[in-house]
Amino acid sequence: MKQLDMTIGDEKALLLKLALPIIASNFIQTAFGMINMVWIGRLGSDAVSAIGTASFFLNLAMALSTLVVIGTGIRIAQSLGSGQKEAAARYLKNSLFLSFLLSVLFVAIMALFSESFIRFFDLNQSSIERMAVDYLLYSLIGIPFLFLSSTLTAVLTSYGNTKLTFQANAIGLITNILLDPLLIFGLGPLPEMGIIGAAWATILARLLTLLIMLYFGRTYITESLKQPLSLKQMLETSKMSLPVTLQRIIFILISIYMAKIIVQFGTEAIAVQKIGVQIESISYMTIGGLQGAIAAFVGQNYGAKRMDRVQSGFQSALKLVAIFGSVISVVFILFPKQLFGLFIDETAVIDMGVGYMQTLGFSQLFMCMELLAVGAFNGIGRTYAPPVVSIIFSAARIPLALILSRFIGLEGIWLSISITSVIKGLLLTGWFHIIARKLSHVQKSIPSN
């Protein structure tokens, strides 16, 4: 497998070549959750609320995994851009070791305190709380697979090999599609397992995805095994990742508190949020693919001191984001009932969902801009910038939601999310433009040898 050199060639063509497989892979990852939700929706809003509650802590695992993923992706891309292939191999080995270690620690803590974590939401329905705890405990089995596959995805992206991640995730998706109805509702000798069946379907699909990536990516992995374990490198990549990881963890903690506000409008409201976020994930997971592409593109060109390509590449990506974000906004605003109806047939939940989709629809373009800017900042190693903006304005959602919900009810909570997304997208995009111009001027002022 050859490394893709992103320091030469047409920027738009390179970005599309790199982004499309990542977008497809990310869509497949999103489809894991969407397929589960389609089948779980047939069990009713109580089951959806239970999974929605447990999912906050599974999202916390994804956030923690970035402590390895972000820094590793940046360092490998920059090492390859500067021609240091052995250094890239060292980062790969240390990232896999650290990723597995963190996943085991996370699983242990969550397993010990799962019931206390679920009770925090004050659902006041013991049956839903029991389902949430059960789903969380079984889902923890697949956390190490999630950590390792996320790390390998970042590594392979930095090498420019996104085709493998797409193929592995596609096979995993097909496996999940086949297993979901079989394990949730049972067939022949297979017993009906309900939401536990959904957890097992995802676990087995993720395991298969990981095994495929390990096998076909063995060229990179085998080369990395020759390198020594280095606590210094682990701390280096973790330190680089830390601002992004803290941002995501804080964001999830804010989301958990927001859920406590939402549940005051009934457990159906939690179901609305879960389904709504699942639909919205089409948007942020798709742009997350372009985020991965721009991070790798910027990383290699920044390492090769090609700030001109960094700027032009970001502009090209921003145009793609503008088109995609606008289309998604229109779809969310015009067809909210149809979108929610794909997941559940309870009229009360669908009616609540219309308000969610239409309110969040107005902010989709700006959320996409935010995600793209985060990828660009990561590429130049300025991982501190996005968390500053994200933490401030995500935290602002809590008082804003409390105030607006008093006047316009549940829609006030959705509006608080939409308003802050618009602000974050505008600020981060503008900030990256300023920093990129400054770096370009500095580079031009340094005489070439």
C-alpha positions as CSV (number, residue, x, y, z in Angstrom):
1,M,0.0,0.0,0.0
2,K,1.4,3.3,-1.1
3,Q,1.3,6.6,0.9
4,L,-0.8,9.3,-0.8
5,D,1.4,12.4,-1.3
6,M,-0.9,15.4,-0.6
7,T,1.8,18.1,-1.1
8,I,1.5,17.9,-4.9
9,G,-1.4,17.9,-7.4
10,D,-4.8,19.6,-7.6
11,E,-6.2,20.4,-4.1
12,K,-9.8,19.8,-5.0
13,A,-9.1,16.4,-6.6
14,L,-7.0,15.3,-3.7
15,L,-9.6,16.4,-1.1
16,L,-12.4,14.6,-3.0
17,K,-10.2,11.5,-3.5
18,L,-9.4,11.4,0.2
19,A,-12.8,12.6,1.6
20,L,-15.3,10.5,-0.4
21,P,-14.1,7.1,1.1
22,I,-14.0,8.7,4.6
23,I,-17.5,10.2,4.1
24,A,-18.7,6.7,3.0
25,S,-17.0,5.1,6.0
26,N,-18.5,7.6,8.4
27,F,-21.9,7.2,6.9
28,I,-21.6,3.5,7.5
29,Q,-20.6,4.1,11.1
30,T,-23.7,6.4,11.4
31,A,-25.8,3.7,9.8
32,F,-24.9,1.3,12.7
33,G,-26.8,3.6,15.0
34,M,-29.6,4.4,12.5
35,I,-30.3,0.7,11.8
36,N,-30.4,0.0,15.5
37,M,-32.8,2.9,16.0
38,V,-35.2,1.7,13.2
39,W,-35.5,-1.7,14.8
40,I,-35.6,-0.4,18.4
41,G,-38.3,2.1,17.4
42,R,-40.6,-0.9,16.8
43,L,-40.2,-1.7,20.5
44,G,-41.7,1.7,21.5
45,S,-40.6,5.0,22.9
46,D,-39.5,3.5,26.3
47,A,-36.9,1.4,24.5
48,V,-35.7,4.4,22.5
49,S,-35.5,6.5,25.7
50,A,-33.4,3.7,27.4
51,I,-30.9,3.6,24.6
52,G,-30.9,7.3,24.4
53,T,-29.9,7.6,28.0
54,A,-27.2,4.9,27.9
55,S,-25.8,6.4,24.7
56,F,-24.5,9.4,26.5
57,F,-21.9,7.2,28.2
58,L,-21.1,5.4,25.0
59,N,-20.5,8.8,23.4
60,L,-18.2,9.5,26.3
61,A,-16.1,6.5,25.2
62,M,-15.8,8.0,21.7
63,A,-14.7,11.3,23.2
64,L,-12.1,9.6,25.3
65,S,-10.8,7.7,22.3
66,T,-9.8,11.1,20.7
67,L,-7.1,11.4,23.4
68,V,-5.2,8.9,21.1
69,V,-6.8,9.4,17.7
70,I,-6.3,13.2,17.2
71,G,-2.6,13.5,18.2
72,T,-1.7,10.3,16.4
73,G,-3.3,11.4,13.2
74,I,-1.6,14.7,13.3
75,R,1.9,13.4,14.1
76,I,1.7,10.6,11.5
77,A,0.5,13.0,8.8
78,Q,3.2,15.5,9.7
79,S,5.9,12.8,9.9
80,L,5.0,11.5,6.5
81,G,4.8,15.0,5.0
82,S,8.4,15.6,6.2
83,G,9.6,12.2,4.9
84,Q,10.0,10.6,8.4
85,K,8.4,7.2,7.8
86,E,10.1,5.5,10.8
87,A,8.7,8.1,13.1
88,A,5.3,7.5,11.7
89,A,5.7,3.8,12.5
90,R,6.6,4.6,16.1
91,Y,3.5,6.7,16.5
92,L,1.4,3.9,15.2
93,K,2.6,1.2,17.6
94,N,2.3,3.5,20.6
95,S,-1.1,4.7,19.6
96,L,-2.5,1.1,19.5
97,F,-1.1,0.3,22.9
98,L,-2.4,3.4,24.5
99,S,-5.8,3.0,22.8
100,F,-6.3,-0.5,24.2
101,L,-5.2,0.5,27.7
102,L,-7.6,3.5,27.9
103,S,-10.5,1.4,26.6
104,V,-10.0,-1.2,29.3
105,L,-9.9,1.4,32.0
106,F,-13.1,3.1,30.7
107,V,-14.9,-0.2,30.6
108,A,-13.9,-1.0,34.2
109,I,-15.1,2.3,35.6
110,M,-18.4,2.3,33.6
111,A,-19.2,-1.3,34.7
112,L,-18.7,-0.5,38.4
113,F,-20.9,2.6,38.4
114,S,-23.4,2.0,35.6
115,E,-26.5,2.1,37.8
116,S,-25.5,5.3,39.5
117,F,-24.8,7.0,36.2
118,I,-28.2,6.0,34.8
119,R,-30.0,7.2,38.0
120,F,-28.5,10.6,37.5
121,F,-31.1,11.4,34.9
122,D,-34.1,11.0,37.3
123,L,-36.2,9.1,34.7
124,N,-38.6,8.0,37.4
125,Q,-39.5,4.9,35.5
126,S,-37.7,1.8,36.9
127,S,-38.4,-0.3,33.7
128,I,-36.6,2.3,31.5
129,E,-33.7,2.7,33.9
130,R,-33.3,-1.1,34.0
131,M,-33.2,-1.3,30.2
132,A,-30.7,1.5,30.0
133,V,-28.4,-0.2,32.5
134,D,-28.6,-3.5,30.7
135,Y,-27.9,-1.9,27.3
136,L,-24.9,0.1,28.7
137,L,-23.3,-3.0,30.3
138,Y,-23.5,-5.2,27.2
139,S,-22.4,-2.3,25.0
140,L,-19.2,-2.0,27.0
141,I,-18.0,-5.3,25.6
142,G,-17.4,-3.6,22.3
143,I,-15.6,-0.5,23.6
144,P,-12.1,-1.8,23.0
145,F,-13.1,-2.6,19.4
146,L,-14.4,0.9,19.0
147,F,-11.1,2.5,20.4
148,L,-8.8,0.4,18.2
149,S,-10.8,0.8,15.0
150,S,-11.0,4.6,15.5
151,T,-7.3,4.7,16.0
152,L,-6.6,2.7,12.9
153,T,-9.0,4.8,10.9
154,A,-7.0,7.9,11.8
155,V,-3.7,6.2,11.1
156,L,-4.8,4.9,7.7
157,T,-6.3,8.3,6.8
158,S,-2.9,9.9,7.5
159,Y,-1.3,7.4,5.2
160,G,-3.9,8.3,2.6
161,N,-5.4,4.8,2.6
162,T,-9.1,5.5,3.1
163,K,-10.2,2.7,0.8
164,L,-9.5,0.0,3.4
165,T,-11.5,1.8,6.1
166,F,-14.4,2.1,3.8
167,Q,-14.4,-1.6,2.8
168,A,-14.0,-2.8,6.4
169,N,-16.9,-0.6,7.6
170,A,-19.1,-1.6,4.7
171,I,-18.7,-5.3,5.6
172,G,-19.4,-4.4,9.2
173,L,-22.6,-2.5,8.2
174,I,-23.9,-5.5,6.2
175,T,-23.2,-7.7,9.2
176,N,-25.1,-5.3,11.5
177,I,-28.1,-5.2,9.1
178,L,-28.3,-8.9,9.1
179,L,-27.9,-9.4,12.8
180,D,-30.2,-6.6,14.2
181,P,-33.6,-8.1,13.4
182,L,-32.4,-11.6,14.2
183,L,-31.0,-10.8,17.7
184,I,-33.6,-8.1,18.6
185,F,-36.8,-10.1,17.7
186,G,-35.4,-13.7,17.5
187,L,-35.7,-16.2,14.7
188,G,-36.0,-20.0,15.0
189,P,-33.5,-21.1,17.7
190,L,-32.4,-17.6,18.3
191,P,-34.3,-16.1,21.3
192,E,-35.8,-12.6,21.3
193,M,-33.3,-10.3,23.0
194,G,-34.8,-6.9,22.6
195,I,-32.4,-4.0,23.1
196,I,-29.6,-6.4,24.3
197,G,-29.8,-7.9,20.8
198,A,-29.2,-4.5,19.3
199,A,-26.1,-4.1,21.5
200,W,-24.7,-7.5,20.5
201,A,-25.3,-6.8,16.8
202,T,-23.2,-3.7,17.0
203,I,-20.5,-5.4,19.1
204,L,-20.1,-8.2,16.6
205,A,-20.1,-5.9,13.6
206,R,-17.5,-3.7,15.1
207,L,-15.3,-6.7,16.0
208,L,-15.5,-7.9,12.4
209,T,-14.6,-4.4,11.1
210,L,-11.6,-4.2,13.4
211,L,-10.3,-7.7,12.4
212,I,-10.5,-6.7,8.7
213,M,-8.6,-3.5,9.3
214,L,-5.9,-5.3,11.3
215,Y,-5.5,-8.0,8.6
216,F,-5.4,-5.8,5.5
217,G,-3.5,-3.0,7.3
218,R,-0.9,-5.5,8.6
219,T,1.8,-4.0,6.4
220,Y,1.8,-0.8,8.4
221,I,1.2,-2.6,11.7
222,T,3.9,-5.2,11.2
223,E,6.4,-2.4,10.4
224,S,5.4,-0.5,13.6
225,L,5.9,-3.6,15.8
226,K,9.7,-3.2,15.2
227,Q,9.6,0.1,17.0
228,P,9.9,0.5,20.8
229,L,7.1,1.5,23.2
230,S,7.7,5.0,24.3
231,L,5.9,6.7,27.2
232,K,7.3,10.0,25.9
233,Q,5.5,9.6,22.5
234,M,2.3,8.5,24.2
235,L,2.3,11.6,26.4
236,E,3.2,13.7,23.4
237,T,0.2,12.7,21.3
238,S,-2.1,12.7,24.3
239,K,-0.9,16.2,25.2
240,M,-1.7,17.3,21.6
241,S,-5.1,15.6,21.7
242,L,-6.0,16.8,25.2
243,P,-7.7,20.1,24.3
244,V,-10.0,18.3,21.7
245,T,-10.7,15.5,24.1
246,L,-11.6,17.8,27.0
247,Q,-13.8,19.7,24.6
248,R,-15.7,16.6,23.6
249,I,-15.9,15.3,27.2
250,I,-17.2,18.6,28.4
251,F,-19.6,18.8,25.5
252,I,-21.0,15.4,26.5
253,L,-21.3,16.4,30.1
254,I,-23.2,19.5,29.0
255,S,-25.4,17.2,26.9
256,I,-26.1,15.0,29.9
257,Y,-27.2,18.0,31.9
258,M,-29.3,19.2,29.0
259,A,-31.0,15.8,29.0
260,K,-32.0,16.4,32.6
261,I,-33.7,19.5,31.5
262,I,-35.3,17.8,28.6
263,V,-36.7,14.9,30.7
264,Q,-38.8,17.4,32.6
265,F,-41.0,17.4,29.4
266,G,-41.4,13.6,29.7
267,T,-39.4,10.5,28.7
268,E,-40.9,10.9,25.2
269,A,-38.8,14.1,24.9
270,I,-35.6,12.0,25.5
271,A,-36.7,9.7,22.7
272,V,-37.2,12.7,20.5
273,Q,-33.6,13.9,21.2
274,K,-32.2,10.4,20.6
275,I,-33.9,10.0,17.2
276,G,-33.2,13.6,16.3
277,V,-29.5,13.3,17.0
278,Q,-29.4,10.1,15.0
279,I,-30.9,11.8,12.0
280,E,-28.7,14.8,12.5
281,S,-25.7,12.5,12.6
282,I,-26.0,12.1,8.8
283,S,-24.9,15.7,8.7
284,Y,-22.0,15.8,11.1
285,M,-20.7,12.4,10.3
286,T,-20.6,13.2,6.6
287,I,-18.7,16.5,7.2
288,G,-16.7,14.6,9.8
289,G,-15.3,12.7,6.7
290,L,-14.3,16.0,5.1
291,Q,-12.9,17.0,8.5
292,G,-10.6,14.0,8.4
293,A,-9.6,14.7,4.9
294,I,-8.8,18.4,5.5
295,A,-6.8,17.4,8.7
296,A,-4.7,15.0,6.8
297,F,-4.3,17.4,3.8
298,V,-3.4,20.3,6.0
299,G,-1.1,18.2,8.2
300,Q,1.0,17.0,5.3
301,N,1.2,20.4,3.6
302,Y,1.9,22.2,6.9
303,G,4.7,19.6,7.5
304,A,6.0,20.3,4.0
305,K,5.8,24.1,4.6
306,R,3.2,24.6,1.9
307,M,0.9,27.2,3.5
308,D,-0.4,28.3,0.1
309,R,-1.9,24.8,-0.4
310,V,-3.3,24.8,3.2
311,Q,-5.2,28.0,2.4
312,S,-6.5,27.0,-1.0
313,G,-7.4,23.5,0.2
314,F,-9.4,24.9,3.0
315,Q,-11.3,27.3,0.7
316,S,-12.1,24.4,-1.6
317,A,-13.4,22.3,1.3
318,L,-15.5,25.2,2.6
319,K,-17.3,25.5,-0.7
320,L,-18.2,21.8,-0.5
321,V,-19.4,22.3,3.1
322,A,-21.6,25.3,2.0
323,I,-23.4,23.2,-0.6
324,F,-23.9,20.1,1.6
325,G,-25.0,22.1,4.7
326,S,-27.5,24.1,2.7
327,V,-29.1,21.0,1.2
328,I,-29.4,19.3,4.6
329,S,-31.0,22.4,6.1
330,V,-33.7,22.4,3.5
331,V,-34.4,18.7,3.9
332,F,-34.6,19.0,7.7
333,I,-36.9,22.1,7.6
334,L,-39.3,20.8,4.8
335,F,-39.5,17.1,5.7
336,P,-39.3,16.7,9.5
337,K,-42.3,14.5,9.9
338,Q,-41.3,12.1,7.2
339,L,-37.8,11.8,8.6
340,F,-39.0,11.0,12.2
341,G,-41.6,8.6,10.8
342,L,-38.9,6.3,9.5
343,F,-37.9,5.5,13.1
344,I,-41.0,5.5,15.2
345,D,-44.8,5.4,14.6
346,E,-46.0,7.1,17.9
347,T,-47.8,10.3,17.0
348,A,-46.7,12.2,20.1
349,V,-43.1,11.6,19.5
350,I,-43.3,12.5,15.8
351,D,-45.1,15.8,16.6
352,M,-42.3,16.7,19.1
353,G,-39.7,15.7,16.6
354,V,-41.0,18.2,14.0
355,G,-40.0,21.0,16.3
356,Y,-36.5,19.5,16.8
357,M,-35.8,19.0,13.1
358,Q,-37.0,22.4,11.9
359,T,-35.2,24.3,14.7
360,L,-31.9,22.4,14.2
361,G,-32.3,22.7,10.5
362,F,-31.4,26.4,10.5
363,S,-28.0,25.7,12.1
364,Q,-26.8,22.7,9.9
365,L,-24.6,24.8,7.6
366,F,-22.9,26.5,10.5
367,M,-22.3,23.2,12.4
368,C,-20.7,21.9,9.2
369,M,-18.4,25.0,9.0
370,E,-17.4,24.4,12.7
371,L,-16.5,20.7,12.0
372,L,-14.4,21.7,9.0
373,A,-12.5,24.4,10.9
374,V,-11.8,21.9,13.7
375,G,-10.1,19.6,11.1
376,A,-8.0,22.4,9.7
377,F,-6.9,23.5,13.2
378,N,-5.9,20.0,14.0
379,G,-3.9,19.7,10.8
380,I,-1.6,22.6,11.8
381,G,-1.4,21.3,15.4
382,R,-3.4,24.2,16.9
383,T,-5.7,21.9,18.8
384,Y,-6.3,24.5,21.5
385,A,-8.4,26.8,19.3
386,P,-11.6,24.8,18.7
387,P,-12.1,23.8,22.4
388,V,-12.0,27.5,23.5
389,V,-14.9,28.4,21.3
390,S,-16.8,25.1,21.7
391,I,-16.7,24.9,25.5
392,I,-17.8,28.5,26.0
393,F,-20.8,28.4,23.7
394,S,-21.8,24.8,24.4
395,A,-21.9,25.7,28.1
396,A,-24.0,28.7,27.3
397,R,-26.7,26.3,26.1
398,I,-27.6,25.4,29.7
399,P,-28.7,28.9,30.9
400,L,-30.1,29.7,27.5
401,A,-32.2,26.5,27.5
402,L,-33.5,27.1,31.0
403,I,-34.6,30.7,30.0
404,L,-36.1,29.9,26.6
405,S,-37.9,26.7,27.8
406,R,-39.8,28.8,30.3
407,F,-41.3,30.9,27.5
408,I,-41.7,28.5,24.5
409,G,-41.4,25.1,26.2
410,L,-39.3,22.2,24.7
411,E,-38.6,24.2,21.5
412,G,-36.7,26.6,23.6
413,I,-34.1,23.9,24.4
414,W,-33.7,23.1,20.7
415,L,-33.4,26.8,19.9
416,S,-30.5,27.1,22.4
417,I,-28.6,24.4,20.6
418,S,-29.2,26.0,17.2
419,I,-28.2,29.5,18.2
420,T,-24.9,28.4,19.7
421,S,-24.1,26.2,16.7
422,V,-24.4,29.2,14.4
423,I,-22.0,31.3,16.6
424,K,-19.4,28.5,16.8
425,G,-19.4,27.9,13.1
426,L,-18.8,31.6,12.2
427,L,-16.2,32.2,14.9
428,L,-14.0,29.1,14.2
429,T,-14.0,29.6,10.4
430,G,-13.0,33.2,10.8
431,W,-10.3,32.4,13.3
432,F,-8.7,29.8,11.1
433,H,-8.6,32.2,8.2
434,I,-6.7,34.7,10.4
435,I,-4.2,32.2,11.7
436,A,-3.6,30.7,8.2
437,R,-2.9,34.1,6.8
438,K,-0.4,34.9,9.6
439,L,1.4,31.6,9.1
440,S,1.6,32.2,5.4
441,H,3.1,35.7,5.9
442,V,5.7,34.3,8.4
443,Q,6.6,31.5,5.9
444,K,7.1,34.0,3.1
445,S,9.3,36.2,5.2
446,I,11.7,33.4,5.9
447,P,14.4,33.2,3.1
448,S,14.6,29.8,1.4
449,N,17.9,27.9,1.5
